[in-house]
Amino acid sequence: MLALASSSPATISHDYALSRIGTEPYRDFLLGHLLGYLNLTREEAGKMPGMLEMAGTHAWVLVRLLEWMDVEWSSDEASEAKISASVDDTKKRRWPGVESWLVKVLDFSVEDVNVIRKNLGATE
């Protein structure tokens, strides 16, 4: 939601880091569930770069995910042009991959994304 509202990396990182307060008591449970889903032991996961970090709430992880989404999901120029044209040009789209992911993967319409952005106060 913060990415759709074109929030800064610092704002998103701070908000995400606050979620650690709520999830810390359940960290081992959540990690165990993730490892069970992936059929991995803690030892095996520890050897996989980034696996234990992914199960935590390190603020930088979410920013890196948003950066990856920009690379991965905003590469289709036709879809990007359609989404870009529907967004108020006076507002810079900071995280275009999030919007493209919503349209391309979750099958939201461009109009749906614009309604969400407007409700978040991201467009005029």
Buried (B, 14 or more C-beta within 10 A) or exposed (E): EBBBBBBEBEEBBEBBBEEEEEEEEEEEEBBEEBBEEEEBEEEEBEEEEEBBEBBEBBBEBBBBBBEEBBEBBBEEEEBBEEBBEBBEEEEEBBBBBBBBBBBBEEEBEBEEBBEBBEEBEBBE
